[in-house]
Amino acid sequence: MTETKSERRAAMQFARGAYWYFLFWGVCSALGTTFSTLIDAILVGNLVGSDGLAVTSIATPVFLFYALLGMTLGVGANVKIGRALGSDHVEEANRIFHEVLLTGVLVGALCLAVVLPLRERMLDLLGAEDALRPLARQYLTVVFGSAPVFVLYHILANTVRTDSDPKLAAASSAVVVVFNLSLDILFMQGFKWGIVGASSALCIAETLGLVVLLFHFARKSASLRLRLRLPGWADLRAFVGNGFGVGSAFIFQGVVMFTFNTLLLASDRANGVTYVAIFGVIYTMSTIPAAIFDGAGNAISTVASIFTGERDSESILVTMRLGLKIVLAGGALVGAVFVVFAPQLMRFFGIAEPAVLAMAVPAVRLYSVCLLFMGVNVLSTAFWQAIGRAKLASAMSLVRNFVLMMVLGGILISRLHMTGLSLTYVLTEGLCLAGVGIVHMVSGSPAYVTRKFGLSGKNYEKVYTISTDSINEIANDLEQLCDAWEIDYKKAFFIHLMVEELILNIIKFGLKDTSRQRSIAIKLMENGDEIILRIRDNVHTYNPFEAGDGDEIDNAVINLITKKTQFYNYQRKLIFNYLYLIL
């Protein structure tokens, strides 16, 4: 019994639906972080002036360092957590989470203990000199003291998304945005705290966002629970190895930004501070497309890691192709907006002098070209990370975020100033995109995914509408399939019983909103002498294995299922309910 193309497309709609869901909330979450940065830049630029903007630019490497630590640990651990959840090893997923959580606590505390006593040396390292130093000291003292909050926020945001709750991750970002804006206005304009009000508002808002994320683990639907566990060296190496390709981008950006600030200051003593302020605005503006690309990357990382655990190679590749289309369209759209509205955007950030605008606008427009390439590079790195090509992802991150930037920037910025800076970004992203193309031709991801995660035995999947009318169609399809595969009659009977009973229970107790069409995907896989049955539905709130709704006959059948299978697991993953049985 073979599947038609329309049946395969229907089955892949589950994968596309999962990716769109995680993409939407992932972009919302990333934009929340971005808007916090934008709010600080806008208010500081308008209330403190160009020196304040220069300080926020100088402080950016510190936030990037926190992101390096949090994202490396968070992404690295959640690649393993996603695979464990995908293969129904919930206890293993919890063990990994407990280890990375304690690691994050210890790393954040270490940052706090080291950085605060060495504050003045850190200011020297960041280039805070002359008139900028008092402002930088005020701003960064608060930021240095909040290190554990920023590290843990990144870890928990990744974990909450992996545990099928991207909405809450986005809600936490919204909390950060709202409180950052409110407290910025209160502290900077109301209390007249100046630039220290901006950093205080951001750090308090980040703390409140962290508290929101913690609510996830009190939910009944959460697979992960809050615990602390000392990690082993092997797990720490795995966290760093799996997450370095994504996380290292942040520290490389920090080093690059510090270097570029230094080069801009040295390239023209009369306009150096102005160049740094313009660069700070360009960087801040770039966080908007970066949020789209990071959201796409976070979504592919979460969804693909779950599908790798399921060994669902087709769904992995479908999500990757969809992600590529989205980042290409998003980059083109945002780039066009930057080109057309460059003068207005500069004025919005407080850069309004005609002479400064004459330097800033061409630089912004040239920089916008790199957005056409950036999304593909970001998505490719996240995808390679999720499917186990960590060395390739790390190499891409090193070359894209550090090597090419430092080489090209060192050559171009001292000669061409702001034009050289923008050209550095364009050439770097273009060369890396060419590298992605070469990797695809030499050792493409489709072949790698099929080889590593494809099923070697027979497998069949079909999607049905959940209704009483579908039961006969499902029964006929399963009967033909069991005959074609020569499945033992006892196993065949059990498969029919399981599927029919589950659908009837969903119809009776799960379809509260009958106006919306719900679907169920039934997949049979052959693994040696075992038959694996995976049933996936998109009824959000119903679990037939929880006591309560069913009558005595329903409960008796459910109990029979739990006793007669070698293994069963029913849990919520991504946006679906999964029943996984080994007969």
Secondary structure, DSSP 8 states (H G I E B T S, - for coil): ----HHHHHHHHHHHHHHHHHHHHHHHHHHHHHHHHHHHHHHHHHHHT-HHHHHHHHHHHHHHHHHHHHHHHHHHHHHHHHHHHHHTT-HHHHHHHHHHHHHHHHHHHHHHHHHHTTTHHHHHHHHT--TTHHHHHHHHHHHHHHTHHHHHHHHHHHHHHHHTT-HHHHHHHHHHHHHHHHHHHIIIIIIS--THHHHHHHHHHHHHHHHHHHHGGGGSTT-S---------HHHHHHHHHHHHHHHHHHHHHHHHHHHHHHHHHHH-TTTHHHHHHHHHHHHHHHHHHHHHHHHHHHHHHHHHHHHHHHT-HHHHHHHHHHHHHHHHHHHHHHHHHHHHTHHHHHHHTT---HHHHHHHHHHHHHHGGGHHHHHHHHHHHHHHHHTT-HHHHHHHHHIIIIIHHHHHHHHHHHHHTHHHHHHHHHHHHHHHHHHHHHHHHHH-HHHHHHHHHS-SS-EEEEEEESSHHHHHHHHHHHHHHHHHHT--HHHHHHHHHHHHHHHHHIIIII-S-TTS--EEEEEEEEETTEEEEEEEE--SS--TTSSSS--HHHHHHHHHHHHHSSEEEEEEETTEEEEEEE-
